[in-house]
Amino acid sequence: MPTSKLQGQIKGNINWFKFAAPQRFYPLAGKLVPWFTVIGILLAAYGLYLGMWVAPTDATQGDAYRIIYVHVPTAWMSMVIYVAMAGWAGAGLVFNSRLSSMMACALAPTGALMAFLALWTGAVWGKPTWGTWWVWDARLTSTLVLLFLYIGFMSLHAAIDDVRRADRAAGVLALIGVVNVPIIYFSVVWWNTLHQGASVSFKGTSMATPMLVAMLVMALAFWAYCIALALMRVRVIILDRERHTAWARAEMGVT
Amino acid sequence: MWNSFGDFLAMGGYGFFVWVSLGVCALVCIFEPISLNLKRRALLAEVREQSQADTGQS
């Protein structure tokens, strides 16, 4: 293709657009999955050891605070994945690149599960500390909206038969929903919420070192998990959508 | 940190909440790759079946 050759020359003969082709990205993703899986398992084992075994009991919340080691990483990932999903969906709309839209579709279920886990662990943490599983507080409500945005994205995509039209419609929805992410992040600042403020922010932290290290290790473990799952899922999506091409059929063992 | 394994499980009286949180996270992280693998297998079976049906007709 002449355009990709030209792009390759602009980038100093390294063709970064090479992997934008589903056929090229499929084996690359396959090579990356085991690495992220192993890194994720090792980090989770180390993070749980630090958080559950080494880190001391919290002075005010007792051991209930240990839910933080899964609550904060899943909540962070639910927001990070949404931004990534919307970014890929936007790239798919602007450049009309199929792989970008496939990446958006691959991220949505994992993001939805992370949002669900953030809400679930939050509810189970809220019961002993606030005395209730749920309140209609700004942080909790906006996170529930995030879960519904993921579900809306997947439902809308599934409802449209023409997959490229589905990419565009769901992509627009994903982009509109991005406004909810800063609302979640700043909700504890903008409104008087029952949910506590950020323990870790870009300005610094109020957490003790062993607790902070354990939480950051767990956050990295969830990063690795989510990347591994998104890559695994994009491979299935690529095969599904490329099922009529010779390379995909060879990959699936059909002629 | 912990005096005994029983202490560890009790989590200072919050054991139920802590282990239910962690347990559901673990279940999701096990269930998600398994369900994805099943989807992959279903896709392969579907494509193979279609290709066999196509070659049978022609």
Interface residues (C-beta under 8 A of the other chain):
Chain A: L48 M52 W53 V54 A55 P56 T57 G62 D63 A64 R66 I67 V70 H71 T74 P109 T110 L113 F116 L117 W120 T121 V124 W125 K127 P128 Y225 L229 M232 R233 R235 V236 L239 D240 R243 R249 M252 G253 V254 T255
Chain B: M1 W2 F8 M11 G12 G13 Y14 F17 V18 V20 S21 L22 V24 C25 V28 C29 E32 P33 L36 K39 R40 L43 L44 V47 R48 S51
